[in-house]
Amino acid sequence: MAHTAPRRTTFAPRRTGRRHPLVATLMALPLAALLLLVFDGWETVATQASSVGAMLGR
């Protein structure tokens, strides 16, 4: 196998740790809106929001 130069990443290294709850909420909102449109019900959105809250430990 040929020896090649080590790869350089052009992106900044990812931070480890937890996301801010607001960022997680903003990431979940499009999915909640999609579920609202597909299943046509507020119950689905409420369930999704509850699941996100449980993942965040709230």
N, C-alpha and C positions, 0 to 999 in steps of 0.2 A: 504494500500500500504506500502511496506517495505521501510524503510529509508536506503539509501545507501550512501556510501562515495561520495563526489563530484568527477566528472571526471577530470582527469588531461590531459592536451593536451601535446602530445609529440613534436608537431611542434611549431616553433616560432610563436608568434602572428603576424597576417597580418598587414602590415602597411596600413594606410589609406592615401588617396591622389591620385595624378595622377601618371601614369607611365611616364617614360622617353619616348620621341617620338621614339627613336631608338629601344627601347624594343617593343613598339607597332608595329613598322614597321616590326621587325623580327618575330613577332607573325603573322602578316598578310601575309608575303611572301609565306609560304606554301600553304595557301588558294589561293593566286593569281596564284601560279604555277599549282595547281590542276584545277582551272578554265581554265587556258591556255590549259591544256591537254584535259579536258573534252569537252570544247566548241570550241577548236581549233581556237582561235582568240585573237589578241592583244587588240581588243576593250573591251573585258571582263576584261582583266587585267588592262587596263587603267581606266575603270569604277570603279573597286574595289580599285585601288590606290587612285582615286579621293575621293571615299567614306571614306577611312581611313583618308585621309588628312582633309576632312571636319569634321570628328569626333574629330580629334586632334586640330581643330580650326586653321588650316593653310590655 
